[in-house]
Amino acid sequence: MNTVHINHNATPTYLNESLTPMSMNEELVRIRIQEAQRFAEEQRMANRLASAQRWRRLARWAGRRAARFDL
């Protein structure tokens, strides 16, 4: 199995120099897929946070409204 290390520049460093052009392309595709999955997970987390903030704001508004009408 080929080992790929990603440095901070996101440029793959191949430890196995006998890679064929096809397997190098496959490695690049695999890396892009992993990056896309990581981005999708970050987007899901951001959406969950935004949703929680909206529900919290709505709950505060509903609490204030209920307190106003609860004499």
mmCIF file of the N, C-alpha and C atoms, coordinates in Angstrom:
data_MODEL
# 
_entry.id   MODEL 
# 
loop_
_atom_site.group_PDB 
_atom_site.id 
_atom_site.type_symbol 
_atom_site.label_atom_id 
_atom_site.label_alt_id 
_atom_site.label_comp_id 
_atom_site.label_asym_id 
_atom_site.label_entity_id 
_atom_site.label_seq_id 
_atom_site.pdbx_PDB_ins_code 
_atom_site.Cartn_x 
_atom_site.Cartn_y 
_atom_site.Cartn_z 
_atom_site.occupancy 
_atom_site.B_iso_or_equiv 
_atom_site.pdbx_formal_charge 
_atom_site.auth_seq_id 
_atom_site.auth_comp_id 
_atom_site.auth_asym_id 
_atom_site.auth_atom_id 
_atom_site.pdbx_PDB_model_num 
ATOM 1   N N  . MET A 1 1  ? 0.845   -1.179 0.000   1.00 0.00 ? 1  MET A N  1 
ATOM 2   C CA . MET A 1 1  ? 0.000   0.000  0.000   1.00 0.00 ? 1  MET A CA 1 
ATOM 3   C C  . MET A 1 1  ? 0.885   1.234  0.000   1.00 0.00 ? 1  MET A C  1 
ATOM 4   N N  . ASN A 1 2  ? 0.513   2.215  -0.754  1.00 0.00 ? 2  ASN A N  1 
ATOM 5   C CA . ASN A 1 2  ? 1.282   3.445  -0.851  1.00 0.00 ? 2  ASN A CA 1 
ATOM 6   C C  . ASN A 1 2  ? 0.939   4.358  0.314   1.00 0.00 ? 2  ASN A C  1 
ATOM 7   N N  . THR A 1 3  ? 1.938   5.009  0.836   1.00 0.00 ? 3  THR A N  1 
ATOM 8   C CA . THR A 1 3  ? 1.732   5.921  1.952   1.00 0.00 ? 3  THR A CA 1 
ATOM 9   C C  . THR A 1 3  ? 1.871   7.343  1.442   1.00 0.00 ? 3  THR A C  1 
ATOM 10  N N  . VAL A 1 4  ? 0.876   8.149  1.713   1.00 0.00 ? 4  VAL A N  1 
ATOM 11  C CA . VAL A 1 4  ? 0.893   9.544  1.287   1.00 0.00 ? 4  VAL A CA 1 
ATOM 12  C C  . VAL A 1 4  ? 0.881   10.406 2.528   1.00 0.00 ? 4  VAL A C  1 
ATOM 13  N N  . HIS A 1 5  ? 1.802   11.330 2.608   1.00 0.00 ? 5  HIS A N  1 
ATOM 14  C CA . HIS A 1 5  ? 1.824   12.287 3.701   1.00 0.00 ? 5  HIS A CA 1 
ATOM 15  C C  . HIS A 1 5  ? 1.429   13.644 3.146   1.00 0.00 ? 5  HIS A C  1 
ATOM 16  N N  . ILE A 1 6  ? 0.576   14.335 3.872   1.00 0.00 ? 6  ILE A N  1 
ATOM 17  C CA . ILE A 1 6  ? 0.154   15.666 3.461   1.00 0.00 ? 6  ILE A CA 1 
ATOM 18  C C  . ILE A 1 6  ? 0.883   16.671 4.336   1.00 0.00 ? 6  ILE A C  1 
ATOM 19  N N  . ASN A 1 7  ? 1.643   17.555 3.706   1.00 0.00 ? 7  ASN A N  1 
ATOM 20  C CA . ASN A 1 7  ? 2.288   18.609 4.484   1.00 0.00 ? 7  ASN A CA 1 
ATOM 21  C C  . ASN A 1 7  ? 1.321   19.777 4.610   1.00 0.00 ? 7  ASN A C  1 
ATOM 22  N N  . HIS A 1 8  ? 1.742   20.845 5.219   1.00 0.00 ? 8  HIS A N  1 
ATOM 23  C CA . HIS A 1 8  ? 0.845   21.971 5.465   1.00 0.00 ? 8  HIS A CA 1 
ATOM 24  C C  . HIS A 1 8  ? 0.485   22.722 4.195   1.00 0.00 ? 8  HIS A C  1 
ATOM 25  N N  . ASN A 1 9  ? 1.188   22.499 3.120   1.00 0.00 ? 9  ASN A N  1 
ATOM 26  C CA . ASN A 1 9  ? 0.859   23.135 1.847   1.00 0.00 ? 9  ASN A CA 1 
ATOM 27  C C  . ASN A 1 9  ? -0.162  22.324 1.067   1.00 0.00 ? 9  ASN A C  1 
ATOM 28  N N  . ALA A 1 10 ? -0.650  21.237 1.632   1.00 0.00 ? 10 ALA A N  1 
ATOM 29  C CA . ALA A 1 10 ? -1.623  20.336 1.011   1.00 0.00 ? 10 ALA A CA 1 
ATOM 30  C C  . ALA A 1 10 ? -1.072  19.720 -0.268  1.00 0.00 ? 10 ALA A C  1 
ATOM 31  N N  . THR A 1 11 ? 0.245   19.584 -0.365  1.00 0.00 ? 11 THR A N  1 
ATOM 32  C CA . THR A 1 11 ? 0.877   18.916 -1.496  1.00 0.00 ? 11 THR A CA 1 
ATOM 33  C C  . THR A 1 11 ? 1.270   17.517 -1.047  1.00 0.00 ? 11 THR A C  1 
ATOM 34  N N  . PRO A 1 12 ? 0.781   16.481 -1.723  1.00 0.00 ? 12 PRO A N  1 
ATOM 35  C CA . PRO A 1 12 ? 1.107   15.130 -1.268  1.00 0.00 ? 12 PRO A CA 1 
ATOM 36  C C  . PRO A 1 12 ? 2.582   14.810 -1.466  1.00 0.00 ? 12 PRO A C  1 
ATOM 37  N N  . THR A 1 13 ? 3.159   14.142 -0.491  1.00 0.00 ? 13 THR A N  1 
ATOM 38  C CA . THR A 1 13 ? 4.530   13.655 -0.572  1.00 0.00 ? 13 THR A CA 1 
ATOM 39  C C  . THR A 1 13 ? 4.451   12.141 -0.647  1.00 0.00 ? 13 THR A C  1 
ATOM 40  N N  . TYR A 1 14 ? 4.920   11.571 -1.727  1.00 0.00 ? 14 TYR A N  1 
ATOM 41  C CA . TYR A 1 14 ? 4.821   10.131 -1.939  1.00 0.00 ? 14 TYR A CA 1 
ATOM 42  C C  . TYR A 1 14 ? 6.066   9.446  -1.426  1.00 0.00 ? 14 TYR A C  1 
ATOM 43  N N  . LEU A 1 15 ? 5.880   8.450  -0.584  1.00 0.00 ? 15 LEU A N  1 
ATOM 44  C CA . LEU A 1 15 ? 7.003   7.684  -0.071  1.00 0.00 ? 15 LEU A CA 1 
ATOM 45  C C  . LEU A 1 15 ? 7.383   6.566  -1.033  1.00 0.00 ? 15 LEU A C  1 
ATOM 46  N N  . ASN A 1 16 ? 6.457   6.111  -1.824  1.00 0.00 ? 16 ASN A N  1 
ATOM 47  C CA . ASN A 1 16 ? 6.722   5.051  -2.792  1.00 0.00 ? 16 ASN A CA 1 
ATOM 48  C C  . ASN A 1 16 ? 6.910   5.705  -4.157  1.00 0.00 ? 16 ASN A C  1 
ATOM 49  N N  . GLU A 1 17 ? 8.140   5.736  -4.647  1.00 0.00 ? 17 GLU A N  1 
ATOM 50  C CA . GLU A 1 17 ? 8.436   6.426  -5.900  1.00 0.00 ? 17 GLU A CA 1 
ATOM 51  C C  . GLU A 1 17 ? 8.062   5.599  -7.121  1.00 0.00 ? 17 GLU A C  1 
ATOM 52  N N  . SER A 1 18 ? 7.638   4.361  -6.947  1.00 0.00 ? 18 SER A N  1 
ATOM 53  C CA . SER A 1 18 ? 7.301   3.519  -8.090  1.00 0.00 ? 18 SER A CA 1 
ATOM 54  C C  . SER A 1 18 ? 5.824   3.637  -8.473  1.00 0.00 ? 18 SER A C  1 
ATOM 55  N N  . LEU A 1 19 ? 5.180   4.714  -8.113  1.00 0.00 ? 19 LEU A N  1 
ATOM 56  C CA . LEU A 1 19 ? 3.772   4.894  -8.441  1.00 0.00 ? 19 LEU A CA 1 
ATOM 57  C C  . LEU A 1 19 ? 3.614   5.094  -9.942  1.00 0.00 ? 19 LEU A C  1 
ATOM 58  N N  . THR A 1 20 ? 2.633   4.441  -10.485 1.00 0.00 ? 20 THR A N  1 
ATOM 59  C CA . THR A 1 20 ? 2.319   4.667  -11.891 1.00 0.00 ? 20 THR A CA 1 
ATOM 60  C C  . THR A 1 20 ? 1.485   5.931  -11.985 1.00 0.00 ? 20 THR A C  1 
ATOM 61  N N  . PRO A 1 21 ? 1.420   6.551  -13.164 1.00 0.00 ? 21 PRO A N  1 
ATOM 62  C CA . PRO A 1 21 ? 0.591   7.762  -13.290 1.00 0.00 ? 21 PRO A CA 1 
ATOM 63  C C  . PRO A 1 21 ? -0.862  7.518  -12.906 1.00 0.00 ? 21 PRO A C  1 
ATOM 64  N N  . MET A 1 22 ? -1.387  6.348  -13.205 1.00 0.00 ? 22 MET A N  1 
ATOM 65  C CA . MET A 1 22 ? -2.775  6.060  -12.862 1.00 0.00 ? 22 MET A CA 1 
ATOM 66  C C  . MET A 1 22 ? -2.956  5.991  -11.349 1.00 0.00 ? 22 MET A C  1 
ATOM 67  N N  . SER A 1 23 ? -2.065  5.318  -10.654 1.00 0.00 ? 23 SER A N  1 
ATOM 68  C CA . SER A 1 23 ? -2.234  5.218  -9.212  1.00 0.00 ? 23 SER A CA 1 
ATOM 69  C C  . SER A 1 23 ? -1.999  6.570  -8.542  1.00 0.00 ? 23 SER A C  1 
ATOM 70  N N  . MET A 1 24 ? -1.163  7.422  -9.129  1.00 0.00 ? 24 MET A N  1 
ATOM 71  C CA . MET A 1 24 ? -0.980  8.761  -8.579  1.00 0.00 ? 24 MET A CA 1 
ATOM 72  C C  . MET A 1 24 ? -2.277  9.556  -8.725  1.00 0.00 ? 24 MET A C  1 
ATOM 73  N N  . ASN A 1 25 ? -2.935  9.407  -9.887  1.00 0.00 ? 25 ASN A N  1 
ATOM 74  C CA . ASN A 1 25 ? -4.223  10.074 -10.078 1.00 0.00 ? 25 ASN A CA 1 
ATOM 75  C C  . ASN A 1 25 ? -5.259  9.538  -9.099  1.00 0.00 ? 25 ASN A C  1 
ATOM 76  N N  . GLU A 1 26 ? -5.230  8.248  -8.867  1.00 0.00 ? 26 GLU A N  1 
ATOM 77  C CA . GLU A 1 26 ? -6.161  7.664  -7.902  1.00 0.00 ? 26 GLU A CA 1 
ATOM 78  C C  . GLU A 1 26 ? -5.911  8.221  -6.506  1.00 0.00 ? 26 GLU A C  1 
ATOM 79  N N  . GLU A 1 27 ? -4.651  8.390  -6.149  1.00 0.00 ? 27 GLU A N  1 
ATOM 80  C CA . GLU A 1 27 ? -4.317  8.972  -4.843  1.00 0.00 ? 27 GLU A CA 1 
ATOM 81  C C  . GLU A 1 27 ? -4.833  10.405 -4.755  1.00 0.00 ? 27 GLU A C  1 
ATOM 82  N N  . LEU A 1 28 ? -4.659  11.171 -5.820  1.00 0.00 ? 28 LEU A N  1 
ATOM 83  C CA . LEU A 1 28 ? -5.137  12.559 -5.817  1.00 0.00 ? 28 LEU A CA 1 
ATOM 84  C C  . LEU A 1 28 ? -6.653  12.613 -5.706  1.00 0.00 ? 28 LEU A C  1 
ATOM 85  N N  . VAL A 1 29 ? -7.333  11.707 -6.395  1.00 0.00 ? 29 VAL A N  1 
ATOM 86  C CA . VAL A 1 29 ? -8.794  11.645 -6.299  1.00 0.00 ? 29 VAL A CA 1 
ATOM 87  C C  . VAL A 1 29 ? -9.204  11.299 -4.877  1.00 0.00 ? 29 VAL A C  1 
ATOM 88  N N  . ARG A 1 30 ? -8.507  10.331 -4.273  1.00 0.00 ? 30 ARG A N  1 
ATOM 89  C CA . ARG A 1 30 ? -8.822  9.935  -2.898  1.00 0.00 ? 30 ARG A CA 1 
ATOM 90  C C  . ARG A 1 30 ? -8.639  11.110 -1.946  1.00 0.00 ? 30 ARG A C  1 
ATOM 91  N N  . ILE A 1 31 ? -7.571  11.871 -2.144  1.00 0.00 ? 31 ILE A N  1 
ATOM 92  C CA . ILE A 1 31 ? -7.315  13.033 -1.290  1.00 0.00 ? 31 ILE A CA 1 
ATOM 93  C C  . ILE A 1 31 ? -8.410  14.075 -1.469  1.00 0.00 ? 31 ILE A C  1 
ATOM 94  N N  . ARG A 1 32 ? -8.815  14.320 -2.707  1.00 0.00 ? 32 ARG A N  1 
ATOM 95  C CA . ARG A 1 32 ? -9.895  15.294 -2.958  1.00 0.00 ? 32 ARG A CA 1 
ATOM 96  C C  . ARG A 1 32 ? -11.205 14.844 -2.327  1.00 0.00 ? 32 ARG A C  1 
ATOM 97  N N  . ILE A 1 33 ? -11.484 13.562 -2.400  1.00 0.00 ? 33 ILE A N  1 
ATOM 98  C CA . ILE A 1 33 ? -12.706 13.031 -1.782  1.00 0.00 ? 33 ILE A CA 1 
ATOM 99  C C  . ILE A 1 33 ? -12.657 13.240 -0.275  1.00 0.00 ? 33 ILE A C  1 
ATOM 100 N N  . GLN A 1 34 ? -11.511 12.961 0.341   1.00 0.00 ? 34 GLN A N  1 
ATOM 101 C CA . GLN A 1 34 ? -11.374 13.168 1.785   1.00 0.00 ? 34 GLN A CA 1 
ATOM 102 C C  . GLN A 1 34 ? -11.551 14.637 2.145   1.00 0.00 ? 34 GLN A C  1 
ATOM 103 N N  . GLU A 1 35 ? -10.983 15.536 1.338   1.00 0.00 ? 35 GLU A N  1 
ATOM 104 C CA . GLU A 1 35 ? -11.147 16.967 1.599   1.00 0.00 ? 35 GLU A CA 1 
ATOM 105 C C  . GLU A 1 35 ? -12.608 17.373 1.475   1.00 0.00 ? 35 GLU A C  1 
ATOM 106 N N  . ALA A 1 36 ? -13.302 16.839 0.465   1.00 0.00 ? 36 ALA A N  1 
ATOM 107 C CA . ALA A 1 36 ? -14.722 17.153 0.284   1.00 0.00 ? 36 ALA A CA 1 
ATOM 108 C C  . ALA A 1 36 ? -15.541 16.636 1.463   1.00 0.00 ? 36 ALA A C  1 
ATOM 109 N N  . GLN A 1 37 ? -15.207 15.440 1.950   1.00 0.00 ? 37 GLN A N  1 
ATOM 110 C CA . GLN A 1 37 ? -15.923 14.894 3.101   1.00 0.00 ? 37 GLN A CA 1 
ATOM 111 C C  . GLN A 1 37 ? -15.667 15.729 4.348   1.00 0.00 ? 37 GLN A C  1 
ATOM 112 N N  . ARG A 1 38 ? -14.424 16.167 4.529   1.00 0.00 ? 38 ARG A N  1 
ATOM 113 C CA . ARG A 1 38 ? -14.091 17.005 5.678   1.00 0.00 ? 38 ARG A CA 1 
ATOM 114 C C  . ARG A 1 38 ? -14.846 18.338 5.598   1.00 0.00 ? 38 ARG A C  1 
ATOM 115 N N  . PHE A 1 39 ? -14.897 18.941 4.411   1.00 0.00 ? 39 PHE A N  1 
ATOM 116 C CA . PHE A 1 39 ? -15.623 20.195 4.223   1.00 0.00 ? 39 PHE A CA 1 
ATOM 117 C C  . PHE A 1 39 ? -17.109 20.004 4.510   1.00 0.00 ? 39 PHE A C  1 
ATOM 118 N N  . ALA A 1 40 ? -17.681 18.898 4.021   1.00 0.00 ? 40 ALA A N  1 
ATOM 119 C CA . ALA A 1 40 ? -19.099 18.624 4.253   1.00 0.00 ? 40 ALA A CA 1 
ATOM 120 C C  . ALA A 1 40 ? -19.384 18.473 5.744   1.00 0.00 ? 40 ALA A C  1 
ATOM 121 N N  . GLU A 1 41 ? -18.494 17.802 6.474   1.00 0.00 ? 41 GLU A N  1 
ATOM 122 C CA . GLU A 1 41 ? -18.680 17.645 7.919   1.00 0.00 ? 41 GLU A CA 1 
ATOM 123 C C  . GLU A 1 41 ? -18.610 18.997 8.625   1.00 0.00 ? 41 GLU A C  1 
ATOM 124 N N  . GLU A 1 42 ? -17.684 19.848 8.199   1.00 0.00 ? 42 GLU A N  1 
ATOM 125 C CA . GLU A 1 42 ? -17.587 21.185 8.793   1.00 0.00 ? 42 GLU A CA 1 
ATOM 126 C C  . GLU A 1 42 ? -18.850 21.989 8.517   1.00 0.00 ? 42 GLU A C  1 
ATOM 127 N N  . GLN A 1 43 ? -19.408 21.860 7.312   1.00 0.00 ? 43 GLN A N  1 
ATOM 128 C CA . GLN A 1 43 ? -20.647 22.559 6.978   1.00 0.00 ? 43 GLN A CA 1 
ATOM 129 C C  . GLN A 1 43 ? -21.804 22.046 7.826   1.00 0.00 ? 43 GLN A C  1 
ATOM 130 N N  . ARG A 1 44 ? -21.869 20.722 8.027   1.00 0.00 ? 44 ARG A N  1 
ATOM 131 C CA . ARG A 1 44 ? -22.934 20.168 8.872   1.00 0.00 ? 44 ARG A CA 1 
ATOM 132 C C  . ARG A 1 44 ? -22.829 20.697 10.296  1.00 0.00 ? 44 ARG A C  1 
ATOM 133 N N  . MET A 1 45 ? -21.606 20.766 10.824  1.00 0.00 ? 45 MET A N  1 
ATOM 134 C CA . MET A 1 45 ? -21.425 21.283 12.185  1.00 0.00 ? 45 MET A CA 1 
ATOM 135 C C  . MET A 1 45 ? -21.839 22.751 12.256  1.00 0.00 ? 45 MET A C  1 
ATOM 136 N N  . ALA A 1 46 ? -21.480 23.539 11.249  1.00 0.00 ? 46 ALA A N  1 
ATOM 137 C CA . ALA A 1 46 ? -21.854 24.950 11.234  1.00 0.00 ? 46 ALA A CA 1 
ATOM 138 C C  . ALA A 1 46 ? -23.371 25.102 11.154  1.00 0.00 ? 46 ALA A C  1 
ATOM 139 N N  . ASN A 1 47 ? -24.024 24.275 10.352  1.00 0.00 ? 47 ASN A N  1 
ATOM 140 C CA . ASN A 1 47 ? -25.483 24.340 10.241  1.00 0.00 ? 47 ASN A CA 1 
ATOM 141 C C  . ASN A 1 47 ? -26.162 23.943 11.544  1.00 0.00 ? 47 ASN A C  1 
ATOM 142 N N  . ARG A 1 48 ? -25.609 22.935 12.231  1.00 0.00 ? 48 ARG A N  1 
ATOM 143 C CA . ARG A 1 48 ? -26.177 22.543 13.534  1.00 0.00 ? 48 ARG A CA 1 
ATOM 144 C C  . ARG A 1 48 ? -26.045 23.669 14.545  1.00 0.00 ? 48 ARG A C  1 
ATOM 145 N N  . LEU A 1 49 ? -24.899 24.346 14.546  1.00 0.00 ? 49 LEU A N  1 
ATOM 146 C CA . LEU A 1 49 ? -24.688 25.460 15.463  1.00 0.00 ? 49 LEU A CA 1 
ATOM 147 C C  . LEU A 1 49 ? -25.666 26.591 15.167  1.00 0.00 ? 49 LEU A C  1 
ATOM 148 N N  . ALA A 1 50 ? -25.816 26.936 13.897  1.00 0.00 ? 50 ALA A N  1 
ATOM 149 C CA . ALA A 1 50 ? -26.745 28.006 13.524  1.00 0.00 ? 50 ALA A CA 1 
ATOM 150 C C  . ALA A 1 50 ? -28.172 27.636 13.907  1.00 0.00 ? 50 ALA A C  1 
ATOM 151 N N  . SER A 1 51 ? -28.537 26.380 13.707  1.00 0.00 ? 51 SER A N  1 
ATOM 152 C CA . SER A 1 51 ? -29.877 25.926 14.060  1.00 0.00 ? 51 SER A CA 1 
ATOM 153 C C  . SER A 1 51 ? -30.101 26.015 15.568  1.00 0.00 ? 51 SER A C  1 
ATOM 154 N N  . ALA A 1 52 ? -29.108 25.596 16.347  1.00 0.00 ? 52 ALA A N  1 
ATOM 155 C CA . ALA A 1 52 ? -29.227 25.674 17.808  1.00 0.00 ? 52 ALA A CA 1 
ATOM 156 C C  . ALA A 1 52 ? -29.381 27.121 18.259  1.00 0.00 ? 52 ALA A C  1 
ATOM 157 N N  . GLN A 1 53 ? -28.649 28.028 17.638  1.00 0.00 ? 53 GLN A N  1 
ATOM 158 C CA . GLN A 1 53 ? -28.755 29.442 18.005  1.00 0.00 ? 53 GLN A CA 1 
ATOM 159 C C  . GLN A 1 53 ? -30.140 29.984 17.673  1.00 0.00 ? 53 GLN A C  1 
ATOM 160 N N  . ARG A 1 54 ? -30.687 29.590 16.507  1.00 0.00 ? 54 ARG A N  1 
ATOM 161 C CA . ARG A 1 54 ? -32.038 30.045 16.148  1.00 0.00 ? 54 ARG A CA 1 
ATOM 162 C C  . ARG A 1 54 ? -33.067 29.535 17.143  1.00 0.00 ? 54 ARG A C  1 
ATOM 163 N N  . TRP A 1 55 ? -32.977 28.243 17.516  1.00 0.00 ? 55 TRP A N  1 
ATOM 164 C CA . TRP A 1 55 ? -33.942 27.689 18.462  1.00 0.00 ? 55 TRP A CA 1 
ATOM 165 C C  . TRP A 1 55 ? -33.812 28.349 19.834  1.00 0.00 ? 55 TRP A C  1 
ATOM 166 N N  . ARG A 1 56 ? -32.573 28.642 20.240  1.00 0.00 ? 56 ARG A N  1 
ATOM 167 C CA . ARG A 1 56 ? -32.357 29.307 21.527  1.00 0.00 ? 56 ARG A CA 1 
ATOM 168 C C  . ARG A 1 56 ? -32.993 30.705 21.519  1.00 0.00 ? 56 ARG A C  1 
ATOM 169 N N  . ARG A 1 57 ? -32.791 31.431 20.423  1.00 0.00 ? 57 ARG A N  1 
ATOM 170 C CA . ARG A 1 57 ? -33.375 32.770 20.298  1.00 0.00 ? 57 ARG A CA 1 
ATOM 171 C C  . ARG A 1 57 ? -34.899 32.695 20.301  1.00 0.00 ? 57 ARG A C  1 
ATOM 172 N N  . LEU A 1 58 ? -35.453 31.714 19.579  1.00 0.00 ? 58 LEU A N  1 
ATOM 173 C CA . LEU A 1 58 ? -36.903 31.547 19.545  1.00 0.00 ? 58 LEU A CA 1 
ATOM 174 C C  . LEU A 1 58 ? -37.440 31.195 20.928  1.00 0.00 ? 58 LEU A C  1 
ATOM 175 N N  . ALA A 1 59 ? -36.736 30.353 21.670  1.00 0.00 ? 59 ALA A N  1 
ATOM 176 C CA . ALA A 1 59 ? -37.171 29.976 23.018  1.00 0.00 ? 59 ALA A CA 1 
ATOM 177 C C  . ALA A 1 59 ? -37.160 31.187 23.949  1.00 0.00 ? 59 ALA A C  1 
ATOM 178 N N  . ARG A 1 60 ? -36.123 32.036 23.832  1.00 0.00 ? 60 ARG A N  1 
ATOM 179 C CA . ARG A 1 60 ? -36.095 33.254 24.667  1.00 0.00 ? 60 ARG A CA 1 
ATOM 180 C C  . ARG A 1 60 ? -37.268 34.165 24.327  1.00 0.00 ? 60 ARG A C  1 
ATOM 181 N N  . TRP A 1 61 ? -37.539 34.331 23.023  1.00 0.00 ? 61 TRP A N  1 
ATOM 182 C CA . TRP A 1 61 ? -38.648 35.179 22.600  1.00 0.00 ? 61 TRP A CA 1 
ATOM 183 C C  . TRP A 1 61 ? -39.966 34.614 23.121  1.00 0.00 ? 61 TRP A C  1 
ATOM 184 N N  . ALA A 1 62 ? -40.158 33.300 22.998  1.00 0.00 ? 62 ALA A N  1 
ATOM 185 C CA . ALA A 1 62 ? -41.396 32.676 23.465  1.00 0.00 ? 62 ALA A CA 1 
ATOM 186 C C  . ALA A 1 62 ? -41.533 32.819 24.980  1.00 0.00 ? 62 ALA A C  1 
ATOM 187 N N  . GLY A 1 63 ? -40.421 32.709 25.705  1.00 0.00 ? 63 GLY A N  1 
ATOM 188 C CA . GLY A 1 63 ? -40.465 32.887 27.158  1.00 0.00 ? 63 GLY A CA 1 
ATOM 189 C C  . GLY A 1 63 ? -40.855 34.304 27.538  1.00 0.00 ? 63 GLY A C  1 
ATOM 190 N N  . ARG A 1 64 ? -40.287 35.293 26.857  1.00 0.00 ? 64 ARG A N  1 
ATOM 191 C CA . ARG A 1 64 ? -40.652 36.692 27.141  1.00 0.00 ? 64 ARG A CA 1 
ATOM 192 C C  . ARG A 1 64 ? -42.115 36.951 26.803  1.00 0.00 ? 64 ARG A C  1 
ATOM 193 N N  . ARG A 1 65 ? -42.570 36.402 25.686  1.00 0.00 ? 65 ARG A N  1 
ATOM 194 C CA . ARG A 1 65 ? -43.961 36.596 25.272  1.00 0.00 ? 65 ARG A CA 1 
ATOM 195 C C  . ARG A 1 65 ? -44.916 35.940 26.276  1.00 0.00 ? 65 ARG A C  1 
ATOM 196 N N  . ALA A 1 66 ? -44.570 34.745 26.734  1.00 0.00 ? 66 ALA A N  1 
ATOM 197 C CA . ALA A 1 66 ? -45.421 34.057 27.710  1.00 0.00 ? 66 ALA A CA 1 
ATOM 198 C C  . ALA A 1 66 ? -45.452 34.834 29.023  1.00 0.00 ? 66 ALA A C  1 
ATOM 199 N N  . ALA A 1 67 ? -44.307 35.398 29.418  1.00 0.00 ? 67 ALA A N  1 
ATOM 200 C CA . ALA A 1 67 ? -44.256 36.166 30.665  1.00 0.00 ? 67 ALA A CA 1 
ATOM 201 C C  . ALA A 1 67 ? -45.107 37.427 30.565  1.00 0.00 ? 67 ALA A C  1 
ATOM 202 N N  . ARG A 1 68 ? -45.157 38.032 29.388  1.00 0.00 ? 68 ARG A N  1 
ATOM 203 C CA . ARG A 1 68 ? -45.957 39.237 29.193  1.00 0.00 ? 68 ARG A CA 1 
ATOM 204 C C  . ARG A 1 68 ? -47.441 38.960 29.372  1.00 0.00 ? 68 ARG A C  1 
ATOM 205 N N  . PHE A 1 69 ? -47.908 37.820 28.885  1.00 0.00 ? 69 PHE A N  1 
ATOM 206 C CA . PHE A 1 69 ? -49.331 37.513 28.936  1.00 0.00 ? 69 PHE A CA 1 
ATOM 207 C C  . PHE A 1 69 ? -49.716 36.736 30.184  1.00 0.00 ? 69 PHE A C  1 
ATOM 208 N N  . ASP A 1 70 ? -48.742 36.370 30.994  1.00 0.00 ? 70 ASP A N  1 
ATOM 209 C CA . ASP A 1 70 ? -49.017 35.632 32.222  1.00 0.00 ? 70 ASP A CA 1 
ATOM 210 C C  . ASP A 1 70 ? -49.076 36.638 33.365  1.00 0.00 ? 70 ASP A C  1 
ATOM 211 N N  . LEU A 1 71 ? -50.260 37.096 33.657  1.00 0.00 ? 71 LEU A N  1 
ATOM 212 C CA . LEU A 1 71 ? -50.425 38.125 34.686  1.00 0.00 ? 71 LEU A CA 1 
ATOM 213 C C  . LEU A 1 71 ? -50.667 37.511 35.982  1.00 0.00 ? 71 LEU A C  1 
# 
